[in-house]
Amino acid sequence: MKNNLLPGIIGIFGFLSFNAIPPCHAQDVSILVKPDKIEQTITPFLYGACIEDVNHEIYGGLYDQKVFGESFEEPVPSPNIDGFSTYEGTWNVQGDELTVKPHPGAKLVYNPMNIRKGYAETSIRFDGRGDNAGFIIHLSQPGKGADNFYGYEISLSADGQKIVIGSHQNNFKSMAEIPVKCLPQNWNRLKVSMHENDTIEVFLNNKSVYKFHNINNQLQEGNIALRTWNSNVRFRDIKLYDGVVEKTISLRSTPSISVSAAWDAIRTGSVRTRFGLDMQQAFNGKNSQTIELLSGTGTVGIANSGLNRWGISVKKKIKCIKDVFT
């Protein structure tokens, strides 16, 4: 929509300029705007939830899409990693390494420890080009989305030339970019220490490269998370210390339930079931979601919470068109 609108605006002003200033007669021109004068009204039958996310809401017309992922094209989510919560991205455990594919802001939050004073460290290696990856410290209120969290980000650039530091409060504020030199295709040790006097110190390969004093009362403590910004990256030997206990993180994963990523599995009672994503004989498109009842009593099914799981708005006594799946 934006790509179509801008040429239209340029075209209009180009038309005005062409007619207002003949090629052979230079003269001053002016445009008179009357905001109180209504030239035309918009039909009440034209509506939409949001036109920004164009490919989700315009398919041959404008409509308010309620169910997202209705053709089950989204793959099954990454495996569940013990102790961690995934907020976007494709994370996997390969031996003693944790891998993640390039993503604009994916984060993996370690839940068991809340740290105010202590440290977090890991070895990090980049596979190919990208932007940066590293830690989030003092993390709270995490959610899906690049800047949907509170915390400090400390990341190494994928070219090995700088460390990026920024603060997040559902936004991003750049704090510093520290020049460094390392080989990103090798393992590099990144460490963040949180001292008693609220000083945060950053180390690269056992060398202190930056310090800052934490004066933000809303970013005083929280979880530790790993983060990638458009980088294919590996982590290993993750160590955390909360001032009392030092812990080396054991990387273990269990397969996720085979339900298309835009949907959630629902099971109640004693029911046992098997979910699957059929990529061979899809009813519509490339995939079909399968649900097989094995035994027990209760309810089994899948639920949809709309685009990005933001919820589906419903109102009492308002008629709507139902999405029907066979």
Secondary structure, DSSP 8 states (H G I E B T S, - for coil): -HHHHHHHHHHHHHHHHHHHS-TT----------TT-------TT---S-SSSHHHHBSSSB----SSSTT--S-----EETTEEEESS-EEEETTEEEE---EEEEEEEEEEEESSEEEEEEEEE-SS-SEEEEEEEEES--SSTT-SEEEEEEEETTSSEEEEEEEESS-EEEEEEE----TTS-EEEEEEE-TTSEEEEEETTEEEEEEE---GGGS-EEEEEEEES--EEEEEEEEE-SS-EEE----EE---SS-TTEEEEE-TT-EEEEEEESSS-SSSS-EEEEEEEESSS-EEEEE--GGG------TT---------
